[in-house]
Amino acid sequence: MILHIARVIFILLEVLILFNLLIVVHELGHFLAARWRGLYIEKFGVWFGKPLWKKTINGVQYSLGSLPFGGFVALPQLAPMDIIEGKADLDRAKLPKISALSEGDSTTVLGYVMPGSPAEKAGLQPGDKILSVDGKPVRRFMGMNDSISWDVVRSEGDKIAVKFQRDGKVQTVSVEPYKAETRGWRRKSVRQLLIYPAETPIIEKVESKSPAAAAGLRPGDIIRGFNQTPIYNPIALLEYISKHPTEELVLHVERNGSKKLHIPVKPTPLPTAGEMKPRIGIQWDTTGIVSIQHPNPIEQVYNSVTSTLKTIGAVASPKSDVKLQHLSGPVGIGRIYYLLFQSERGWQLALWFSVILNVNLAILNLLPIPVLDGGHIVLALIESVRRKPVNMRVLEVIQTSCAVLIVGYMLYITFFDVQDLPFVRKKLDQLEAQSPGKNSQMP
């Protein structure tokens, strides 16, 4: 228990360090660009609020704030930001003008199709290789670019065309998407086909004094099928055992990469989440077989840009299921980092995600909203056309209103992000009596 708590604290510290690293790098970009353009820099701050530390070096005040929510570079030549960054200590009129500058993820093979789902009704089966969804070619199951999940969510028609390959033959079916009912305070459900990607069923742990232990199953064994039926996802075995709790089955096992075994085993009631359920006593390796890809920086940035633009387009479309509530704020992003750091390759995954996040922030930062960089550009263009600065009082009202809207939106998103935290989600699920119970995925 103590070791688990220590690990959680350590992961949270890693997330905090990486968050602040992103802030410093982001603001350093503003700082270096301002230096390159010859602008006057008044302040460079990491975090907001009352400074815990500050020092003036070569005319620039460097500071560390008390509220870990971001950072800033105070450039008085831009539209005044006194309401947020504090009053400037110089006359802006005397400064020179500034010119406005014009990841199961890698497969498309179906691993499991939920009984009674739209996909099953349309005829899709485990082992089918999906080629395109809604007329768009797919290369992966999850993610944003060329993925099955995103093209399903982003579709807008009553039915979705799914092209797939089975036994060498290419077929196309039309699937009516499913949307789960949700309570008013929960995030609205998006379109689903209720399918899962193919994942190698690898045993991570064999419970002592269980049917699996008695049968001789070992950690690292791969379950290729049972009763002469291949499986493409561990859920298939779980489903069979739940429907045949007293029947003996023969597992087709691959051991050490080559050895093929046929092992009979009979389920028995075992403790599962506080109750007795028929199981054979194994736990799955949820990471599966991991392959590492090495996309070049241009490809990573391109994918990040297109992902962000697709998200903005989905939110803007009136026919899309994707709304502002489906985006993530600091809590949601922190949860993603926490999950990534739990992996053996935590820092690699976290840095990969940071690339996506930084490009995402860069694009959002260019939106023409006062207090954002895009707003500064718009105000600079207006000032250059009018030949005089925007009225200070008007500017303060606009900036304050936009700041309130942004903070309000962050609180709105946080309301939904908090519901995704495991302990909160568990409590909410318990309150929703009409929600179907979820079986533990430990056969």
ROLUM-595717 format. One line per 5 residues: number of its first residue (from 1); their letters; for each residue x, y, z of C-alpha. Coordinates in Angstrom, 2 decimals, padded with zeros to 5 digits. Each point is the difference from the previous one (the first is absolute). Layout:
ROLUM-595717
NUM = A = X:Y:Z ~ ...
END
This chain:
ROLUM-595717
1 = MILHI = 000.00:000.00:000.00 ~ 002.79:002.41:000.96 ~ 001.92:-000.83:-003.18 ~ -003.13:000.62:-002.09 ~ -000.55:003.40:001.64
6 = ARVIF = 003.67:000.88:-000.56 ~ -000.28:-000.98:-003.67 ~ -003.11:002.14:-000.44 ~ 001.77:002.99:001.60 ~ 003.06:-000.56:-002.21
11 = ILLEV = -002.15:-000.13:-003.17 ~ -001.80:003.20:001.04 ~ 003.40:001.69:000.49 ~ 001.02:-001.16:-003.50 ~ -003.19:001.50:-001.43
16 = LILFN = 000.62:003.28:001.86 ~ 003.59:000.18:-001.23 ~ -001.02:-000.65:-003.61 ~ -002.84:002.53:000.16 ~ 002.38:002.68:001.18
21 = LLIVV = 002.58:-001.00:-002.58 ~ -002.62:000.55:-002.70 ~ -000.87:003.41:001.47 ~ 003.64:001.09:000.09 ~ 000.66:-001.18:-003.58
26 = HELGH = -003.18:001.70:-001.27 ~ 000.76:003.32:001.65 ~ 003.68:-000.26:-000.97 ~ -001.17:-000.10:-003.62 ~ -001.79:003.33:000.51
31 = FLAAR = 003.07:001.40:001.76 ~ 002.49:-001.01:-002.72 ~ -002.33:001.16:-002.80 ~ -000.36:003.38:001.73 ~ 003.80:000.26:000.35
36 = WRGLY = 000.42:-000.89:-003.67 ~ -002.49:002.71:-001.01 ~ 001.72:002.55:002.22 ~ -002.98:000.56:002.27 ~ 000.19:001.43:003.49
41 = IEKFG = -000.62:-002.81:002.54 ~ -001.17:001.15:003.41 ~ -000.72:-003.30:001.80 ~ 000.50:-003.73:-000.43 ~ -002.12:-001.98:002.46
46 = VWFGK = -000.70:-003.65:000.68 ~ -003.31:-000.47:001.87 ~ -002.35:002.80:000.96 ~ -000.91:001.63:003.30 ~ 002.20:001.65:002.63
51 = PLWKK = 003.66:-000.67:-000.86 ~ 001.84:-002.47:002.22 ~ 003.25:001.16:-001.61 ~ 000.90:002.80:-002.39 ~ 003.19:001.58:-001.28
56 = TINGV = 000.78:002.63:-002.63 ~ 002.80:-000.93:-002.41 ~ 000.98:002.28:-002.90 ~ -003.27:001.92:000.33 ~ -002.25:-003.09:-000.01
61 = QYSLG = -001.82:-001.03:003.17 ~ 000.03:-003.80:000.37 ~ -002.49:-001.47:002.47 ~ -001.49:-003.20:001.39 ~ -003.66:000.40:000.97
66 = SLPFG = -002.03:-001.70:002.72 ~ -002.81:-001.40:-002.20 ~ 001.16:-002.87:-002.28 ~ -002.35:000.78:-002.89 ~ 002.24:001.25:-002.80
71 = GFVAL = 002.47:002.73:-000.78 ~ 000.46:003.21:-001.99 ~ 002.42:002.29:-001.79 ~ -000.98:003.64:000.53 ~ 000.48:001.93:-003.25
76 = PQLAP = -001.30:003.57:000.48 ~ 000.07:000.61:-003.76 ~ -002.88:-002.43:-000.42 ~ -003.55:000.81:001.07 ~ 000.17:000.87:003.71
81 = MDIIE = -000.53:-002.96:002.35 ~ 000.12:001.93:003.27 ~ -003.15:-001.69:001.21 ~ 001.82:-003.39:-000.03 ~ 003.76:000.66:000.05
86 = GKADL = 000.04:003.15:002.15 ~ 000.52:003.64:-000.93 ~ 002.99:000.76:-002.18 ~ 002.72:002.21:001.50 ~ 000.60:002.08:-003.14
91 = DRAKL = -001.70:002.14:-002.62 ~ -001.08:-002.27:-002.87 ~ -000.29:002.96:-002.37 ~ 003.78:000.45:000.07 ~ 000.72:-003.57:-001.10
96 = PKISA = 000.64:-000.89:-003.67 ~ -003.01:-001.37:-001.89 ~ -000.45:-003.70:-000.61 ~ -001.10:-001.30:-003.38 ~ -002.73:-002.64:-000.25
101 = LSEGD = 001.11:-003.30:-001.56 ~ -002.23:-001.02:-002.84 ~ -002.32:-033.40:011.07 ~ -002.53:-006.58:000.45 ~ 000.51:003.40:-001.76
106 = STTVL = 001.97:-001.27:-003.01 ~ -002.48:-002.69:-001.12 ~ -003.27:000.20:-001.90 ~ -000.92:-003.63:000.69 ~ -003.11:-000.54:002.09
111 = GYVMP = 000.72:-001.87:003.22 ~ -003.46:-000.12:001.52 ~ -003.52:000.95:-001.11 ~ -002.50:000.47:002.82 ~ -003.05:-002.27:-000.23
116 = GSPAE = -003.06:001.89:-001.20 ~ 002.11:002.99:-001.07 ~ -000.55:001.94:-003.24 ~ 003.19:-001.56:-001.36 ~ -001.22:-003.56:000.67
121 = KAGLQ = -003.39:000.74:-001.53 ~ 001.74:001.28:-003.14 ~ 002.03:-003.22:-000.23 ~ 003.45:001.09:001.23 ~ 002.02:-002.75:001.74
126 = PGDKI = 003.21:-000.32:002.03 ~ 002.94:-000.37:-002.38 ~ -001.44:002.35:-002.63 ~ 002.53:002.57:-001.22 ~ -001.59:003.45:-000.28
131 = LSVDG = 001.12:001.88:-003.12 ~ -002.10:003.17:000.17 ~ -002.68:001.66:002.13 ~ -002.51:002.53:-001.35 ~ 001.94:000.05:-003.28
136 = KPVRR = 003.32:000.84:001.67 ~ 002.96:-002.44:-000.06 ~ 001.21:-001.08:003.46 ~ 003.45:-001.03:001.21 ~ -000.57:-000.46:003.73
141 = FMGMN = -002.77:-000.73:002.44 ~ 000.39:002.85:002.50 ~ 001.24:003.57:-000.26 ~ -000.92:002.94:-002.21 ~ 001.65:-000.43:-003.38
146 = DSISW = -001.35:-002.72:-002.31 ~ -001.49:-001.95:002.92 ~ -003.13:-002.13:000.31 ~ -001.13:001.55:003.28 ~ 000.29:003.61:-001.18
151 = DVVRS = -001.69:-000.61:-003.35 ~ -002.91:-001.64:001.83 ~ -000.30:002.90:002.45 ~ 000.37:002.60:-002.74 ~ -002.58:-001.53:-002.35
156 = EGDKI = -003.28:001.89:-000.37 ~ -002.30:-002.23:-002.07 ~ -002.69:-002.34:001.30 ~ 002.17:-002.97:-000.99 ~ 003.75:-000.50:-000.35
161 = AVKFQ = 001.54:-001.86:-002.95 ~ 002.66:-002.46:001.20 ~ 002.22:-001.70:-002.57 ~ 001.85:-003.10:001.24 ~ 001.94:-003.04:-001.17
166 = RDGKV = -000.89:-003.56:001.03 ~ 001.67:-003.12:-001.38 ~ 001.52:002.06:-002.81 ~ -003.35:001.46:-001.09 ~ -000.83:003.70:000.33
171 = QTVSV = -003.53:000.83:001.18 ~ -001.90:003.12:001.07 ~ -002.81:000.22:002.54 ~ -002.07:002.89:001.36 ~ -000.03:000.27:003.79
176 = EPYKA = -002.43:002.07:002.05 ~ 002.11:001.53:002.82 ~ -000.89:-000.41:003.67 ~ -000.17:002.84:002.54 ~ -000.28:-000.83:003.69
181 = ETRGW = -002.45:001.93:002.15 ~ 001.61:002.28:002.57 ~ -001.22:002.06:002.93 ~ -000.07:003.78:-000.32 ~ 003.15:000.52:002.06
186 = RRKSV = 002.09:-002.57:-001.88 ~ 001.85:000.50:-003.28 ~ -002.27:-000.76:-002.91 ~ 000.74:-003.27:-001.73 ~ 001.43:000.03:-003.51
191 = RQLLI = -000.58:-002.43:-002.85 ~ 001.27:-003.55:000.45 ~ -000.08:-003.31:-001.85 ~ 000.78:-001.96:003.22 ~ 003.06:-001.71:-001.43
196 = YPAET = 003.48:-000.56:001.44 ~ 003.38:-000.32:-001.73 ~ 001.92:-003.25:-000.25 ~ 002.31:-000.45:003.00 ~ 002.29:-002.92:000.72
201 = PIIEK = -001.43:-001.88:003.03 ~ 003.14:-000.31:002.16 ~ -000.23:-001.34:003.55 ~ 001.65:002.35:002.50 ~ -000.84:-001.83:003.22
206 = VESKS = -001.32:-003.42:001.01 ~ -001.82:000.05:003.32 ~ 001.05:-002.62:002.52 ~ -002.36:-002.90:000.76 ~ -002.04:000.78:-003.11
211 = PAAAA = -001.07:-002.24:-002.91 ~ 002.60:001.73:-002.19 ~ 002.80:-000.78:002.49 ~ -001.14:-003.60:000.29 ~ -000.06:-000.32:-003.80
216 = GLRPG = 003.61:001.24:-000.27 ~ -000.57:003.38:-001.65 ~ 002.89:002.46:000.43 ~ 000.58:003.74:-000.23 ~ 001.03:000.87:-003.56
221 = DIIRG = -002.18:-002.70:-001.58 ~ -002.03:001.23:-002.97 ~ -003.56:-001.29:-000.34 ~ -000.55:-000.39:-003.73 ~ -003.47:-001.49:000.31
226 = FNQTP = -002.23:-002.51:001.74 ~ -002.13:-002.96:-001.13 ~ 001.42:000.28:-003.53 ~ -001.11:003.67:-000.21 ~ 002.65:002.74:-000.46
231 = IYNPI = -000.25:003.11:002.17 ~ 001.27:003.47:-000.86 ~ -000.67:001.73:003.31 ~ -000.05:-001.22:003.65 ~ -003.62:001.15:000.36
236 = ALLEY = -001.14:-002.94:-002.16 ~ 001.19:-002.51:002.62 ~ -001.62:002.00:002.79 ~ -003.32:000.01:-001.86 ~ 000.11:-003.77:-000.65
241 = ISKHP = 000.71:-000.81:003.66 ~ -002.83:002.28:001.18 ~ -002.43:-001.86:-002.28 ~ 001.37:-003.49:000.79 ~ 001.03:000.27:003.66
246 = TEELV = 000.12:-003.76:000.69 ~ 001.31:-001.38:-003.30 ~ 003.56:-001.20:-000.50 ~ 001.80:001.63:-002.94 ~ 003.25:-000.70:-001.82
251 = LHVER = 002.37:002.95:-000.32 ~ 002.36:000.16:-003.00 ~ 003.16:001.41:001.53 ~ 003.23:001.28:-001.56 ~ 002.99:-000.15:002.34
256 = NGSKK = 003.49:001.43:-000.54 ~ -000.87:001.07:-003.54 ~ -000.25:-003.46:-001.55 ~ -001.33:-002.68:002.31 ~ -003.69:-000.78:-000.62
261 = LHIPV = -002.05:-001.42:002.86 ~ -003.61:-001.05:000.42 ~ -000.90:000.41:003.67 ~ -003.38:-001.00:001.45 ~ -001.30:002.20:002.83
266 = KPTPL = -003.33:000.33:001.80 ~ -001.23:003.31:001.48 ~ -000.81:000.23:003.68 ~ -001.44:002.83:002.15 ~ 002.83:002.31:001.12
271 = PTAGE = 000.00:003.32:001.89 ~ -000.45:002.85:-002.49 ~ -000.60:003.62:001.05 ~ -001.63:-001.03:003.26 ~ -002.13:-002.85:-001.38
276 = MKPRI = 000.42:-003.54:-001.26 ~ 000.05:-000.44:-003.78 ~ 000.91:-002.93:-002.26 ~ 003.59:000.42:-001.14 ~ 003.09:-002.07:-000.74
281 = GIQWD = 002.32:002.28:001.98 ~ 002.16:001.99:-002.41 ~ 000.66:003.71:-000.50 ~ 000.89:001.48:-003.37 ~ 003.03:002.03:-001.01
286 = TTGIV = -001.88:003.11:-001.08 ~ 002.98:001.39:-001.96 ~ -000.03:-002.88:-002.50 ~ 002.84:-000.25:-002.51 ~ 001.50:003.48:-000.26
291 = SIQHP = 001.76:001.28:-003.13 ~ 001.81:003.33:-000.04 ~ -000.28:002.32:-002.98 ~ 002.39:002.86:-000.70 ~ -001.81:002.67:-002.05
296 = NPIEQ = 002.16:002.93:-001.04 ~ -000.64:003.44:001.57 ~ -001.75:001.35:-003.11 ~ -002.44:-002.93:000.02 ~ -000.68:000.45:003.71
301 = VYNSV = -000.69:003.72:-000.36 ~ -002.16:-000.60:-003.09 ~ -002.08:-002.62:001.83 ~ -000.35:002.30:002.99 ~ -001.12:002.94:-002.16
306 = TSTLK = -002.54:-002.06:-001.94 ~ -001.34:-001.54:003.23 ~ -000.55:003.43:001.51 ~ -001.66:001.37:-003.14 ~ -002.25:-003.07:-000.22
311 = TIGAV = -001.06:000.52:003.61 ~ -000.80:003.67:-000.62 ~ -001.95:-000.95:-003.13 ~ -001.96:-002.66:001.91 ~ -000.90:002.41:002.80
316 = ASPKS = -001.05:002.66:-002.52 ~ -002.23:-002.35:-002.02 ~ -003.67:000.15:001.14 ~ -000.55:-003.63:-001.11 ~ 002.95:-001.38:001.96
321 = DVKLQ = -000.31:-001.85:003.32 ~ 003.27:001.59:001.13 ~ -000.67:003.03:002.18 ~ 002.05:002.31:002.21 ~ -000.72:-002.27:002.98
326 = HLSGP = 001.93:-002.83:-001.66 ~ 003.29:001.92:000.12 ~ 002.35:-000.32:002.98 ~ 001.35:002.60:002.42 ~ 002.85:-000.15:002.53
331 = VGIGR = -001.60:-002.86:001.98 ~ -000.64:-002.09:-003.10 ~ 003.47:000.66:-001.40 ~ 001.55:-000.78:003.38 ~ -001.90:-003.29:000.10
336 = IYYLL = 001.36:-000.91:-003.45 ~ 003.55:000.72:001.15 ~ -000.61:-002.07:003.14 ~ -001.13:-002.97:-002.11 ~ 002.97:000.41:-002.35
341 = FQSER = 002.50:000.11:002.86 ~ -001.35:-003.31:001.31 ~ 001.49:-001.70:-003.07 ~ 003.55:-001.35:-000.09 ~ 000.67:002.54:-002.76
346 = GWQLA = -001.73:002.79:001.90 ~ 002.37:002.83:-000.92 ~ 000.08:-000.99:-003.67 ~ -003.79:-000.02:-000.18 ~ -000.27:003.20:002.04
351 = LWFSV = 002.42:001.85:-002.28 ~ -001.88:-001.27:-003.06 ~ -003.25:001.28:001.48 ~ 001.72:003.30:000.83 ~ 000.73:000.52:-003.70
356 = ILNVN = -003.72:-000.34:-000.76 ~ -000.91:002.25:002.92 ~ 002.48:002.74:-000.93 ~ -001.15:000.14:-003.62 ~ -003.60:-000.02:001.23
361 = LAILN = 000.70:002.95:002.30 ~ 001.89:001.84:-002.74 ~ -002.98:-000.18:-002.36 ~ -002.55:000.88:002.68 ~ 002.24:002.87:001.07
366 = LLPIP = -000.34:001.48:-003.49 ~ -003.78:000.26:000.23 ~ -001.08:003.67:-000.27 ~ -000.99:000.28:003.65 ~ 001.29:002.88:002.17
371 = VLDGG = 002.48:-001.19:002.69 ~ 001.23:-002.64:-002.48 ~ 002.79:000.58:-002.53 ~ -002.48:-000.05:-002.87 ~ -001.86:002.84:001.72
376 = HIVLA = 003.22:002.02:000.19 ~ 000.50:-000.46:-003.73 ~ -003.57:001.15:-000.75 ~ 000.35:003.02:002.28 ~ 003.32:000.88:-001.61
381 = LIESV = -001.64:-000.14:-003.43 ~ -002.88:002.19:001.20 ~ 002.46:002.47:001.47 ~ 002.00:000.14:-003.23 ~ -003.18:000.66:-002.04
386 = RRKPV = -001.41:002.62:002.41 ~ 003.42:001.65:000.51 ~ -000.71:000.20:003.71 ~ -000.31:-002.47:002.91 ~ -003.29:-001.48:001.12
391 = NMRVL = -001.67:001.92:002.82 ~ 001.48:-001.22:003.30 ~ -003.37:-000.25:001.76 ~ -001.50:-002.02:-002.86 ~ 003.08:-002.23:-000.03
396 = EVIQT = -000.26:-000.69:003.73 ~ -003.68:-000.96:-000.30 ~ 000.70:-002.32:-002.95 ~ 003.00:-001.65:001.66 ~ -001.75:-000.43:003.32
401 = SCAVL = -003.06:-001.51:-001.68 ~ 002.11:-002.41:-002.05 ~ 002.06:-000.97:003.04 ~ -003.20:-000.72:001.95 ~ -001.35:-002.07:-002.90
406 = IVGYM = 003.22:-002.01:-000.28 ~ 000.16:-000.64:003.76 ~ -003.71:-000.87:-000.01 ~ 000.50:-002.44:-002.86 ~ 002.94:-001.62:001.80
411 = LYITF = -002.23:-000.50:003.06 ~ -002.72:-001.42:-002.27 ~ 002.44:-002.50:-001.51 ~ 001.44:-000.83:003.42 ~ -003.51:-000.90:001.18
416 = FDVQD = -000.07:-002.79:-002.60 ~ 003.67:-000.94:000.38 ~ -000.46:-000.64:003.72 ~ -002.78:-002.47:-000.84 ~ 002.52:-002.06:-001.99
421 = LPFVR = 002.23:-000.54:003.04 ~ -000.35:-003.70:000.96 ~ -001.32:000.48:003.55 ~ -002.49:002.67:-001.13 ~ -001.16:-002.03:-003.00
426 = KKLDQ = -000.55:-003.03:002.27 ~ -002.24:002.01:002.34 ~ -001.98:001.51:-002.88 ~ -000.47:-003.40:-001.63 ~ -001.38:-001.32:003.28
431 = LEAQS = -002.52:002.84:000.04 ~ -001.22:-000.86:-003.48 ~ -002.05:-003.10:000.74 ~ -001.09:-000.32:-003.60 ~ 003.58:-000.33:-001.26
436 = PGKNS = 000.97:-003.63:-000.81 ~ 002.66:-001.42:002.30 ~ 003.45:-000.58:-001.39 ~ 001.61:-003.40:000.37 ~ 003.55:-000.23:001.20
441 = QMP = 002.34:-000.98:-002.82 ~ 001.77:-002.71:002.01 ~ -001.14:-003.44:-001.26
END
